[in-house]
Amino acid sequence: MKRKKYLNIIILFISVVFAVLLIPTKISAQTIPDHRLLPRLVDNADLLNNSEEQELLEKLNSISERYQTDVAIVTVYSLEGKSPAEFADDFFDYNGYGIGPNRDGILFLISMEFRDWFITTHGSGIQAFTDAGRAHMTEQFLSYISDAKYAKGFNKFADLCDQYLKQAAKGEPYDYGNLPKKPLAWYWIPAAIGVGLIVAFVVVGSMKAKLKSVRRRVGADDYVEANSFVLTDQRDLYLYSHVSRRVKPKQSSSGGGSGGSRTRTSSSGSTHGGSGGKF
């Protein structure tokens, strides 16, 4: 009898365990995958043709693997009720972007519904792409996006990421007082040459005009007016000396602004940098 009682208890216990295990569990939306689930180019807004997608994806993969920092581009039609920052951060977090334990990366998002764009950074990407650096970046490529030259704009973004990551690898990321110089437009070269020639012609012509009254003299004495210079006494007197020293102030590397990146916390609890606007 006791034996049967214990057997019933064991059966009941096993049944309870199986019942608990069979209860469907809801996987939290906050779960961040350990591996990237999507490619580094997601063109859901269908802005690129197949050949443009393939070429750009190969470039993004090459840059990402070279610097061990994910460089991704995402296009969508709608932000699904989120702000551009929220959508970009969540897309980065919940699709497993970012390389290494700190999940280093940068993601450029554009939404066609209201023409929003946003750049989100994570891990070492926050330091590599500072606030000043991103502002300088967008000046170089965003105009192509505004003009619907999407392939050209995305490739320019990728090339700039390559340049910025290369600079960050030297330990001096682009920031206030350390921004790359903008390339000089080609038309300034002939303009500068033309202006230089005109200025030189005017200056030399003016100097030449002043020399018309000068005539060649045979001897050096002809250049000295008679009795114009009489030296009666000559002495060298040392009076005193004074040396003043002061500390030269060090120039701030911030160039008048605050360097680095401002950060925020995403819905997953991750720290992101970034900025955005309209195109």
Residue pairs with C-beta under 8 A, 6 or more apart in sequence:
29 94
30 267
30 268
30 269
31 94
32 93
32 94
32 96
32 268
32 270
33 94
33 95
33 96
34 96
35 96
36 70
36 95
36 96
36 97
36 98
37 95
37 96
38 95
38 96
38 97
39 57
40 57
40 60
40 61
40 64
40 70
40 71
40 72
40 73
40 97
41 53
41 56
41 57
41 60
41 72
41 73
41 74
42 72
42 73
42 74
42 75
43 53
43 73
43 75
44 74
44 75
44 76
44 77
45 75
45 76
45 77
45 110
45 111
45 112
46 75
47 75
47 112
47 150
48 56
48 150
48 151
48 154
52 151
55 155
56 73
56 151
56 154
56 155
56 158
59 155
59 158
60 71
60 72
60 73
60 158
63 71
63 158
63 161
63 162
63 165
64 70
64 71
64 72
64 99
64 105
66 162
66 165
67 162
67 165
67 166
67 169
68 99
68 100
68 104
69 99
69 104
69 105
69 106
69 123
69 124
69 125
69 128
69 165
70 97
70 98
70 99
70 103
70 104
70 105
70 106
70 107
71 105
71 106
71 158
71 161
71 165
72 92
72 97
72 105
72 106
72 107
72 108
73 107
73 108
73 109
73 154
73 157
73 158
74 88
74 91
74 107
74 108
74 109
74 110
75 109
75 110
75 111
75 112
75 150
76 87
76 109
76 110
76 111
76 112
77 111
77 112
77 113
78 111
78 113
79 86
79 87
79 111
79 113
79 114
79 116
80 87
82 90
84 109
84 111
84 116
84 117
84 118
84 276
85 118
85 120
85 264
85 272
85 274
85 276
86 266
86 267
87 109
87 111
87 118
88 107
88 109
88 118
88 119
88 120
88 274
88 276
89 120
89 264
89 266
89 267
89 268
89 270
89 272
89 274
90 266
90 267
90 268
91 97
91 107
91 109
92 98
92 105
92 107
92 120
92 122
92 266
92 272
93 266
93 267
93 268
93 270
94 268
97 103
97 105
97 107
97 122
98 104
98 105
98 122
98 123
99 105
100 123
102 122
102 123
102 124
103 122
103 123
103 270
104 122
104 123
104 124
104 125
105 121
105 122
105 123
105 125
106 119
106 120
106 121
106 122
106 125
106 128
106 129
106 161
107 119
107 120
107 121
108 117
108 118
108 119
108 154
108 157
109 116
109 117
109 118
109 119
109 120
109 276
110 116
110 117
110 145
110 279
111 117
114 278
115 278
115 279
116 276
116 277
116 278
116 279
117 142
117 145
117 276
117 277
117 278
117 279
118 274
118 275
118 276
119 129
119 134
119 137
119 138
119 274
119 275
119 276
120 272
120 273
120 274
121 128
121 129
121 261
121 272
121 273
121 274
122 270
122 271
122 272
122 273
124 168
125 273
126 261
126 263
126 271
126 272
126 273
127 168
127 173
127 260
127 261
128 164
128 165
128 167
128 168
128 173
129 137
129 161
129 164
129 173
129 261
129 273
130 173
130 174
130 175
130 176
130 259
130 260
130 261
130 273
131 259
131 260
131 261
131 262
131 273
131 275
132 174
132 175
132 176
132 179
132 257
132 259
133 164
133 173
133 174
133 175
133 179
134 274
134 275
135 275
136 174
136 179
136 180
137 157
137 160
137 164
138 275
138 277
140 156
140 160
141 153
141 154
141 156
141 157
141 160
142 153
142 279
143 153
144 150
144 152
144 153
144 156
145 153
145 154
145 279
146 279
163 180
164 173
164 174
167 173
167 174
167 180
168 174
172 178
174 180
175 253
175 254
175 259
175 260
176 253
176 254
176 255
176 256
176 257
176 258
176 259
177 252
177 253
177 254
177 255
177 259
178 253
217 223
253 259
261 273
262 273
263 271
263 272
263 273
264 271
264 272
264 273
264 274
265 271
265 272
266 272
